[in-house]
Amino acid sequence: MSKKKSKSKDDTKRTTKLELKAQAIAACRDTNGRITPKAVWLAARNPKSILHGEFEWNIEKAAEDAWNMRARELIREVTVFITRADDSKIIIPYYISDPSTNESAYVPTARIAKSASKSARVLQQEIDRIRGSIHRALGLAIAFGLENRFERMLSELIEAEQTLAENEGDDAR
């Protein structure tokens, strides 16, 4: 006999707020059924919109946020070639997020490569992003009836994560 889990008031409020946001976004559809970011923020300009509080309306702060976002894009554009053991070359980011801080800061990839523990943290973050992407793709593939390959990708990712965990801890590079 299974028990049905009851929703708390907080869950109901959260669900209701998410549903209201989804409805407000859906109301931004154009005649072709498309939703553009501009249509959403234009609708959100109305202080009575459920979406209003989701945006920074102080022009100076919003500009600073946009400049920071562009600066992050520029930092991520810097790449370097590395040569593998088989003499093939691949492109990697020159800078990566610094795993030792929660603020938005970047350090050279080569610097992280000198520490096994930091390298493991960076790779775990990559694995987490990949897992999220695979889960998203798997969900879409299920909706489209094309899920067969994504299950295998998830299994391979889990194996890679186990390998990383087994090799973690050796900081004597």
N, C-alpha and C positions, 0 to 999 in steps of 0.2 A: 504494500500500500504506500503510495507516494504522497508526501505532503506538499502542498502548494505553498511556495514561499510568498509571504505577503509583503507588499511594498510599504516602506516607511514613508512618512510625510515628506522627508527630504528627497527620496527617490521620486515620489510623485511630482514634487515641485520641479526637480531637475528635468524629468521627462517632459513635463508640461512646458517648461522654458525651452527645451530643445525642440519640441514640436512647434512651438510658436515661432522660433527662429526659422525652422524649416518652412513653415507656412509663409513667413515674410519673404524668405528667399524665393520660394516658388511664385509668389506674387510679382516678382521682378521679371518673369519670362516675357520675351518679346513674342511677336506674332508667329515666329517659327519655333517657339518653345525653348529658345536659348536664353541662358542667363549670363550676363556679363558682369564682371566685377564693378564696372562703373554704375550699372543699373542698381546693384546692391548698395553701394555707398551713397548713391543719390537718394535712394529710398530711406536709408539710415540717417540722413541729415535731419529728418523730422524727429524732433525730440521725443515724440510719443511712440516712435518705432521701437520694437523690441530689440532691434539691431543697433540703435543709436549708441548705446554704451560700449559697443564692440569696437568703436573707432576712436582715434585720437583726433579731437576737433581743434585743438590748439595748433595753429598753423606752424609755429616755430618748432614745436615738439614733433609734429608730423613730418616736417622737413628733415629734422635731425634723424628720425627713425628711417626715413627713406634714404638719407645719405649713408647711414650705418649699413643698411641692407645692400646698397650699391658697393660700398667698400668691401663687405664680405664677399660679394660676387667677384670683385677684382682680385682679392687675395686668392680666392679659389681658382682663378684663371691661370695663375702662375704654376707652371709644370716643369718637370725635368725628366729626361730619359734615363732609364737605368738599363744596364745590360745584364741579362740572365746568364746562367751557366752555359746554356746552349747558344750563346752569342745573339739571341734575339733581343730586341729592345722593346721596352714598354714605357708608356708615359704614366707618371704618378704625380700627385700634387706635391709641389715644393713645400707648401705650408699645410699643416693640419691643425685642427682644434687642439689646444693644450689640455691634455687630460688631467692636469694637476689643478685646474681652476674651474669654477662654475661660470665665470664671466666669459664673454665672447673675446677670446684671445687665441692667437695662432703662433705656432713655432715651426721651425724647419723640420720636415720629416726625418732628415738625417740625424737630428738631435734626439728624436724619440727612438730611433733605431738603436741607439746606444744603451737603452734600458729595456731589458726583457719585460719588466713589470709594466712600464708605460706602453710598450709595444703591444702587450697582451690587452691592456685596457682599450687602446685605440682599435685593435682588431675586434674586440668584443662589441664596441660601439658600432663598428661596421656590420658585424653579424646581426646585431639588433635591428639595424636599418634594413638589411637584406631580408630578415625574417618578416618584418612589417610589410615590405614590398611583396614578398612571396604570398603572405596571407591575403593581402589586398588583391593580388593577381588571381590567387586561388578562388577567392570569393567571386570575382568577376567571371572567371572561367566556369565556375559552377553555374552562375546565372546564364552564361552563354552556352552551356553544355559541352565545355571543352577542357575539363579539369585533369585529364589523365597525366600530363607531364608535370604539373605543379606539385603533385604529391611527391614525386621523385625528387624534385628540387628541394623540397622541405626536408626530406630524409638526408640528402647530401649535405645540407646546411647543418643539420644536427650532428652529423659525423665530423664536419669541419670544426664545429664548436667543441666537441669532445676532444679532438686532437689538440686544439688550442689549450684547453683546460689541462690536459696531460703534460704539455710542454711549459705551462706557466710556472713561474717561481724561480727560474734560473736567470738571475740578474747579473751573471758574471760574463758579460760579452766583451 
